[in-house]
Amino acid sequence: MSITPLEQVKDKLDELLENGLAKHVNVKWGKGHRNVIIIGGKKYQYKGGLKFNKKLISVILSLYIDMPDKSLKEK
């Protein structure tokens, strides 16, 4: 079974959270609260699971665009 692009983004987000480069927090937003991911001091809405804000996807992917794939190094 192949991994969908959104699952790949979720994996990369999990790596960022584990390494402390991103934070998943609940912040006051207007009269209510929202779940957000904070990367580089900027807030991006994130509901959880595979539901991503388009800007959050572009930020996550831009962080990994220049990083080589580990599987390519091993071959």
CORGIQUI-V970574 format. One line per field, one symbol per residue. phi: phi as a letter, one per 20 degrees, with the letter a starting at -180 (. if undefined). Layout:
BEGIN
phi = ???
END
This chain:
BEGIN
phi = .eefgffffffffgffffeneccdcdcfbmecccecddcmnddcfbeomdedfgffgffffffdfeeffffffff
END
